[in-house]
Amino acid sequence: GISKETLFWIVLLAPFTGCRLEEIGALRPLNVRSEQGIWFIAIERDRAQVRAGQDREEKSLKSSNSDRDIPIH
């Protein structure tokens, strides 16, 4: 099953980010970043898989438009 801590973050992030539940569930700590002092959540394919040139995507996106950054307010 899903842990209470994981469920807490899914329920907290879903209404404020507009992310699909599957996207939130696939987030990893590396998806939370800061550039020029602006914190954001990066919704993207698994970078380790892309670098390795593997065909099998552990973390995939619904479409190319799904690759986006969501600011954290």
GIZITA-V230574 format. One record per backbone hydrogen bond with DSSP energy under -1.0 kcal/mol. CO is the residue of the C=O (numbers start at 0). NH is the residue of the N-H. If there is no record, write none. Layout:
# GIZITA-V230574
CO:NH
CO:NH
This chain:
# GIZITA-V230574
2:6
3:7
4:8
5:9
6:10
7:11
8:12
9:13
12:16
13:17
19:23
20:24
21:25
23:26
27:30
28:31
30:41
32:39
34:37
37:34
38:71
39:32
40:69
42:67
45:49
46:50
47:51
48:53
49:52
58:45
62:65
63:66
67:42
69:40
